[in-house]
Amino acid sequence: MPPCLENLFEMWWFQQGLSFLPSALVIWTSAAFIFSYITAVTLHHIDPALPYISDTGTLAPEKCLFGAMLNIAAVLCIATIYVRYKQVHALSPEENVIIKLNKAGLVLGILSCLGLSVVANFQKTALFAAHVSGAVLTFGMGSLYMFVQTILSYQMQPKIHGKQVFWIRLLLVIWCGVSAFSMLTCSSILHSGNFGTDLEQKLHWNPEDKGYVLHMITTAAEWSMSFSFFGFFLTYIRDFQMIGLFLLGSLYVQVKNSLQIPDEMKKKKMLIWKVPSDELVCKIIFEDD
């Protein structure tokens, strides 16, 4: 068996290609939510039962942790979205519909990442308008991004994507849509003015409070929507296992205005890649002087 095959089979799944990107994105973002939630609950800044995600990062010190970790998550998300864009572009370079959808997905994804950074840095108790704008960008543009990528998965099957990938992404988009509809509907009713004012400043809720049920449905839908995002990015892992970054270079020594290649540095290159059918191609290229 060629050495390149042996090395590949010894790899863990997250070491193959760029699959660590979506994995790191989901793990890091989940950690941001978990750590800030634990800190906020421990300090009695929020109620343990289903707070808004942003409530876990409203007060110090958890807001510092929440903001810093979500800024890094936004960078990881942009990297993941860009790699996905380049993958689709490389696999379907002559399909006009796919090219347009792919560009639209890139823009929507970047806007969603921008919104995530805004949410992280502008707390709702400080600048409510900026925080809500960031949330709309994050969830709104993010939902549209998922929808566009699902259409791309449909367009690229079965040559590039299997049907199973498309159906999983479609179910996640439906899950996201139901959660978004529930969140928007209940949130609009809750903030209609019939359940009190300055609700955006309220961090503690009791079952006897007016609008408590609507509040709980809204927060549950928000968390549910976030989980649908996590699930969608996890579907990229298998796709990203087929993508690798390689640095190709040569060492030259300049002698009296001429370029010479040292004997010990004769070119010997090994190229490894995967094709869409998951068949491994390993090719060794030798170049003589």
C-alpha positions as CSV (number, residue, x, y, z in Angstrom):
1,M,0.0,0.0,0.0
2,P,1.4,3.5,-0.9
3,P,2.6,5.6,2.1
4,C,0.0,8.3,1.3
5,L,-2.8,5.7,1.8
6,E,-1.4,4.4,5.0
7,N,-1.1,7.9,6.5
8,L,-4.6,8.8,5.4
9,F,-6.2,5.7,7.0
10,E,-4.3,6.4,10.3
11,M,-6.0,9.8,10.5
12,W,-8.9,10.6,12.8
13,W,-12.0,11.9,11.0
14,F,-11.3,15.5,12.1
15,Q,-7.8,15.3,10.7
16,Q,-9.0,14.6,7.2
17,G,-9.0,17.6,4.9
18,L,-10.5,20.7,6.4
19,S,-13.2,18.9,8.4
20,F,-11.8,20.5,11.5
21,L,-13.2,23.9,10.4
22,P,-17.0,23.2,10.8
23,S,-16.2,21.0,13.8
24,A,-14.2,23.7,15.5
25,L,-17.0,26.2,14.7
26,V,-19.7,24.2,16.4
27,I,-17.6,23.2,19.4
28,W,-16.3,26.7,20.0
29,T,-19.7,28.4,19.7
30,S,-21.3,25.8,21.9
31,A,-18.6,26.4,24.5
32,A,-19.2,30.1,24.3
33,F,-22.9,29.5,25.2
34,I,-22.2,27.0,27.9
35,F,-19.4,28.8,29.7
36,S,-21.3,32.2,29.7
37,Y,-24.5,30.4,30.8
38,I,-22.8,28.6,33.7
39,T,-21.1,31.9,34.8
40,A,-24.3,33.9,34.6
41,V,-26.4,31.3,36.5
42,T,-23.7,30.8,39.2
43,L,-23.6,34.6,39.8
44,H,-27.5,34.7,39.8
45,H,-27.5,37.1,36.9
46,I,-30.1,35.1,35.0
47,D,-32.7,32.3,35.7
48,P,-31.5,28.8,34.9
49,A,-34.7,27.9,32.9
50,L,-34.3,28.9,29.3
51,P,-32.9,32.4,29.3
52,Y,-32.4,34.3,26.0
53,I,-29.0,33.3,24.6
54,S,-27.9,37.0,24.7
55,D,-29.0,37.2,28.4
56,T,-26.1,34.8,29.2
57,G,-23.7,37.5,28.0
58,T,-25.4,40.7,29.3
59,L,-23.6,41.4,32.5
60,A,-20.0,41.3,33.6
61,P,-17.9,39.2,33.8
62,E,-19.8,36.7,31.5
63,K,-20.3,39.4,28.8
64,C,-16.5,39.6,28.4
65,L,-16.3,35.9,27.8
66,F,-19.4,35.8,25.6
67,G,-18.1,38.6,23.4
68,A,-14.6,37.4,23.0
69,M,-15.6,33.8,22.2
70,L,-18.3,34.8,19.7
71,N,-15.9,37.1,17.9
72,I,-13.6,34.1,17.4
73,A,-16.7,32.0,16.4
74,A,-17.6,34.6,13.7
75,V,-14.1,34.3,12.2
76,L,-14.4,30.5,12.2
77,C,-17.8,30.8,10.6
78,I,-16.4,33.1,7.8
79,A,-13.6,30.7,7.1
80,T,-16.1,27.8,6.9
81,I,-18.4,29.7,4.6
82,Y,-15.6,30.7,2.3
83,V,-14.2,27.2,2.0
84,R,-17.7,26.0,1.2
85,Y,-18.0,28.7,-1.5
86,K,-14.6,27.7,-3.0
87,Q,-15.6,24.0,-3.0
88,V,-18.9,24.6,-4.8
89,H,-17.1,26.9,-7.3
90,A,-14.5,24.3,-8.0
91,L,-16.9,21.4,-8.5
92,S,-19.4,23.3,-10.6
93,P,-17.4,26.0,-12.5
94,E,-19.7,26.2,-15.6
95,E,-23.2,26.0,-14.0
96,N,-24.7,29.5,-14.1
97,V,-27.5,28.8,-11.6
98,I,-25.1,27.3,-9.2
99,I,-22.6,30.1,-9.6
100,K,-25.2,32.8,-8.8
101,L,-26.6,30.8,-5.8
102,N,-23.1,30.2,-4.6
103,K,-22.2,33.9,-4.6
104,A,-25.5,34.8,-2.9
105,G,-24.7,32.2,-0.2
106,L,-21.3,33.7,0.4
107,V,-22.8,37.2,0.9
108,L,-25.6,36.0,3.1
109,G,-23.1,34.0,5.2
110,I,-20.8,36.9,5.7
111,L,-23.7,39.1,6.7
112,S,-24.8,36.5,9.2
113,C,-21.2,36.4,10.7
114,L,-21.2,40.2,10.9
115,G,-24.5,40.0,12.8
116,L,-23.0,37.5,15.2
117,S,-20.2,39.8,16.1
118,V,-22.6,42.7,16.6
119,V,-24.7,40.5,19.0
120,A,-21.6,39.6,20.9
121,N,-20.4,43.2,21.4
122,F,-23.6,45.2,21.9
123,Q,-25.6,43.9,24.8
124,K,-29.4,44.3,24.7
125,T,-29.5,46.3,28.0
126,A,-26.9,48.8,26.6
127,L,-27.8,49.3,22.9
128,F,-31.0,47.4,22.2
129,A,-31.4,48.6,18.6
130,A,-27.9,47.5,17.7
131,H,-28.4,44.2,19.4
132,V,-31.6,43.4,17.7
133,S,-30.1,44.4,14.3
134,G,-27.3,42.0,14.9
135,A,-29.8,39.2,15.9
136,V,-31.8,39.9,12.7
137,L,-28.6,39.6,10.6
138,T,-27.4,36.5,12.4
139,F,-30.7,34.5,12.3
140,G,-32.3,36.1,9.3
141,M,-29.3,36.0,6.9
142,G,-28.2,32.7,8.5
143,S,-31.5,31.1,7.7
144,L,-31.4,32.3,4.1
145,Y,-27.8,31.0,3.9
146,M,-29.0,27.5,5.0
147,F,-31.8,27.7,2.4
148,V,-29.5,28.6,-0.4
149,Q,-27.0,25.9,0.5
150,T,-29.9,23.3,0.6
151,I,-30.8,24.4,-2.9
152,L,-27.2,24.0,-4.0
153,S,-27.2,20.5,-2.5
154,Y,-30.3,19.7,-4.5
155,Q,-28.7,21.1,-7.7
156,M,-25.5,19.2,-7.2
157,Q,-27.0,15.8,-6.5
158,P,-26.3,13.0,-7.3
159,K,-23.0,13.8,-9.1
160,I,-21.5,15.8,-6.2
161,H,-23.9,15.3,-3.3
162,G,-25.8,12.2,-2.3
163,K,-29.5,12.4,-1.8
164,Q,-29.1,11.8,1.9
165,V,-27.1,15.0,2.4
166,F,-29.8,17.0,0.7
167,W,-32.6,15.5,2.8
168,I,-30.8,16.1,6.0
169,R,-30.1,19.7,5.1
170,L,-33.7,20.2,4.0
171,L,-35.0,18.8,7.4
172,L,-32.6,21.2,9.2
173,V,-33.9,24.1,7.2
174,I,-37.5,23.2,8.0
175,W,-36.5,22.9,11.7
176,C,-34.9,26.3,11.5
177,G,-38.0,27.8,9.7
178,V,-40.4,26.5,12.3
179,S,-38.2,27.8,15.1
180,A,-37.9,31.2,13.5
181,F,-41.6,31.5,12.9
182,S,-42.4,30.6,16.6
183,M,-39.8,33.0,17.9
184,L,-40.9,35.9,15.7
185,T,-44.6,35.4,16.4
186,C,-44.3,35.0,20.2
187,S,-41.7,37.8,20.5
188,S,-43.9,40.2,18.5
189,I,-46.9,39.5,20.8
190,L,-44.7,39.7,23.9
191,H,-43.4,43.1,22.9
192,S,-46.7,44.5,21.7
193,G,-47.1,46.6,24.9
194,N,-49.8,44.4,26.5
195,F,-47.3,42.6,28.8
196,G,-45.4,45.6,30.2
197,T,-42.6,47.9,29.1
198,D,-38.8,47.7,29.2
199,L,-39.0,43.9,28.7
200,E,-35.6,44.1,27.1
201,Q,-34.1,45.1,30.5
202,K,-35.7,42.1,32.3
203,L,-33.4,39.3,33.1
204,H,-35.4,37.4,35.7
205,W,-38.9,35.9,35.0
206,N,-41.3,34.2,37.4
207,P,-44.2,31.9,36.4
208,E,-46.6,34.5,37.8
209,D,-45.3,37.2,35.5
210,K,-47.5,38.4,32.7
211,G,-46.3,37.0,29.4
212,Y,-44.2,34.3,31.0
213,V,-45.5,31.5,28.6
214,L,-44.8,33.6,25.6
215,H,-41.3,34.4,27.0
216,M,-40.5,30.7,27.5
217,I,-41.7,29.8,23.9
218,T,-39.6,32.6,22.5
219,T,-36.4,31.6,24.3
220,A,-37.0,27.9,23.5
221,A,-37.4,28.7,19.8
222,E,-34.2,30.8,19.9
223,W,-32.2,27.9,21.4
224,S,-33.8,25.5,18.9
225,M,-32.9,27.7,16.0
226,S,-29.3,27.8,17.2
227,F,-29.2,24.0,17.4
228,S,-30.5,23.8,13.8
229,F,-27.5,26.0,12.8
230,F,-25.1,23.7,14.6
231,G,-26.6,20.7,12.9
232,F,-26.4,22.3,9.5
233,F,-22.7,23.1,9.8
234,L,-22.0,19.6,11.0
235,T,-23.2,18.3,7.7
236,Y,-20.2,20.1,6.1
237,I,-17.8,17.7,7.8
238,R,-17.9,14.9,5.2
239,D,-17.7,17.5,2.4
240,F,-14.7,19.2,4.0
241,Q,-12.9,15.8,4.4
242,M,-12.3,16.0,0.6
243,I,-10.6,19.4,0.8
244,G,-7.0,20.0,1.6
245,L,-4.6,22.9,1.6
246,F,-1.1,22.3,0.1
247,L,1.9,24.6,0.0
248,L,3.9,23.8,-3.1
249,G,7.3,25.4,-3.4
250,S,10.8,24.8,-4.6
251,L,14.2,25.8,-3.2
252,Y,16.6,27.5,-5.6
253,V,20.2,28.7,-5.2
254,Q,21.4,31.7,-7.2
255,V,24.9,31.3,-8.5
256,K,26.4,34.0,-10.8
257,N,23.1,35.3,-12.1
258,S,21.8,31.8,-12.8
259,L,19.5,29.6,-11.0
260,Q,20.5,26.1,-10.0
261,I,18.7,23.4,-8.1
262,P,20.9,21.5,-5.7
263,D,21.2,17.8,-6.3
264,E,19.8,16.9,-2.9
265,M,16.7,19.0,-3.6
266,K,15.7,17.4,-6.8
267,K,12.0,17.8,-7.2
268,K,9.9,15.0,-5.8
269,K,6.3,15.8,-5.2
270,M,3.4,13.8,-3.9
271,L,-0.1,15.0,-4.6
272,I,-3.1,13.5,-2.7
273,W,-6.7,14.5,-3.3
274,K,-10.2,13.0,-3.3
275,V,-12.7,13.0,-6.0
276,P,-16.5,13.4,-5.4
277,S,-17.1,9.6,-5.6
278,D,-15.0,9.3,-2.4
279,E,-12.4,7.3,-4.3
280,L,-8.9,8.1,-3.1
281,V,-6.4,9.1,-5.7
282,C,-2.8,9.0,-4.8
283,K,-0.2,10.0,-7.4
284,I,3.5,10.3,-7.1
285,I,5.2,12.6,-9.6
286,F,8.9,12.5,-10.2
287,E,10.5,15.2,-12.2
288,D,14.0,14.7,-13.6
289,D,16.5,17.4,-14.2
